[in-house]
Amino acid sequence: MVATAFFLVLFSMCYSLAWKPLSTGIEYYQSQIPAQRELVFWLAKASRRVQGFKNSSMTARGVMGGGSPLSSINQSAREMHLGKSISQVTPVSNNGIRVKLGDVVFDDMVAWLVLLKSRYALTVTDLSVEHSKGPGIVRADITFAGGQ
């Protein structure tokens, strides 16, 4: 009788401490297999797309539709609604461009400069900004280098 009780207690301890957690863990991980397979297929597809971009001969300017620095400046200024603020654009030195902006919101001008740098690789080499009519309104003289 004592031996039977001992074996029942031993069996229930082995079941609750070893077998049950092990089988529950196995069931959980088996339920995750379809989602993991789907993730692997998606990553493989994404990897092929990245390799295609990497092996492609297109440059960043080719992808973004850029051309000469002058056309990049004009196109992006229109896109950022700054086209009317440009009062003068003149080529300077070797592949540089000087742009004079009339009354423009300072934050809009900074966003435009960031766009030119990130999309068209145009770098500001000289910048002169002066206060204009109201708060946040400036006039600027900007020289760019880089691009194509």
PEQUI-V957509 format. One record per run of one state. SS is the DSSP state (H for helix, E for strand, C for the rest). FROM is the first residue (numbers start at 1). LEN is the number of residues. If there is no record, write none. Layout:
ss: [SS	SS]
from: [FROM	FROM]
len: [LEN	LEN]
This chain:
ss: [C	H	C	H	C	H	C	H	E	C	E	H	C	E	C	E	C]
from: [1	2	56	60	65	69	80	83	86	93	96	106	121	122	132	137	147]
len: [1	54	4	5	4	11	3	3	7	3	10	15	1	10	5	10	2]
